[in-house]
Amino acid sequence: MVDATPVAWYKSQRFIALCQSTVLFALGWLISALSTNDWTNWKAGVIAILGNVLIGLKDWWNPNIVAPFAALNKNNTGVPKP
C-alpha cells in the first residue's frame, strides 16, 4: 500500500541520493586532483554538482514533497507541524 502523505523535502529519497551523489562527485575530483596534482579540472565537477542542485530545486514543485517555501508548493498551506 502506498502512503499518500507528503514527505518533507530533506527526508525524500531523491534528496538523500542527490546529497550522496554530490559527495561522490567532490571526492572523485579530490582524489583525481591529489593523484595527478592537476587542480584545474574542477569545471566538470562543478557542473555536475550544479545539476544536482537544480534537480533538488525542481523537486520543490512536486506536490508530494513539502517544500521549504510556501510559494513553491501547494502542500505548504499552513504552519509546519512539529
C-alpha positions as CSV (number, residue, x, y, z in Angstrom):
1,M,0.0,0.0,0.0
2,V,1.3,3.4,-1.0
3,D,1.2,6.2,1.6
4,A,-0.2,9.4,0.1
5,T,1.1,11.7,2.9
6,P,3.5,14.4,1.8
7,V,7.2,14.0,2.7
8,A,9.5,16.8,3.9
9,W,11.9,17.7,1.2
10,Y,15.0,16.8,3.2
11,K,13.6,13.4,4.1
12,S,12.9,12.4,0.5
13,Q,14.9,9.5,-1.1
14,R,15.8,11.7,-4.0
15,F,17.3,14.4,-1.9
16,I,19.3,11.9,0.0
17,A,20.6,10.4,-3.2
18,L,21.5,13.8,-4.6
19,C,23.5,14.5,-1.4
20,Q,25.3,11.2,-1.8
21,S,25.9,11.9,-5.5
22,T,27.3,15.4,-4.7
23,V,29.7,13.9,-2.1
24,L,30.9,11.3,-4.6
25,F,31.5,13.9,-7.2
26,A,33.5,16.0,-4.8
27,L,35.5,13.0,-3.6
28,G,36.2,11.9,-7.1
29,W,37.5,15.3,-8.1
30,L,39.6,15.5,-4.9
31,I,41.1,12.0,-5.5
32,S,41.8,12.9,-9.1
33,A,43.4,16.2,-8.2
34,L,45.6,14.7,-5.5
35,S,46.8,11.8,-7.7
36,T,47.6,13.9,-10.7
37,N,48.5,17.2,-9.0
38,D,46.2,18.9,-11.5
39,W,43.9,21.3,-9.7
40,T,42.5,23.0,-12.8
41,N,40.0,20.3,-13.9
42,W,37.3,21.4,-11.4
43,K,34.7,22.6,-14.0
44,A,33.2,19.2,-14.8
45,G,32.6,18.6,-11.0
46,V,31.0,22.0,-10.5
47,I,28.7,21.4,-13.5
48,A,27.6,18.0,-12.1
49,I,27.1,19.5,-8.6
50,L,25.1,22.4,-10.0
51,G,23.0,19.8,-11.9
52,N,22.2,18.1,-8.6
53,V,21.2,21.5,-7.1
54,L,18.9,22.2,-10.0
55,I,17.3,18.8,-9.7
56,G,16.7,19.4,-5.9
57,L,15.2,22.8,-6.6
58,K,12.9,21.3,-9.3
59,D,11.7,18.7,-6.8
60,W,10.3,21.5,-4.6
61,W,7.5,21.9,-7.1
62,N,6.4,18.3,-6.7
63,P,3.0,18.1,-4.9
64,N,4.2,15.0,-2.9
65,I,7.1,16.9,-1.3
66,V,6.7,19.6,1.3
67,A,9.0,22.4,0.1
68,P,10.7,25.0,2.3
69,F,8.9,27.9,0.7
70,A,5.1,28.2,0.5
71,A,5.2,29.9,-2.9
72,L,6.7,26.8,-4.5
73,N,4.4,24.0,-3.4
74,K,0.7,23.6,-2.8
75,N,1.3,21.4,0.3
76,N,2.7,24.4,2.2
77,T,-0.6,26.0,3.2
78,G,-0.1,26.5,6.9
79,V,2.3,26.3,9.9
80,P,4.6,23.3,9.8
81,K,3.7,20.5,12.3
82,P,6.2,19.8,15.0
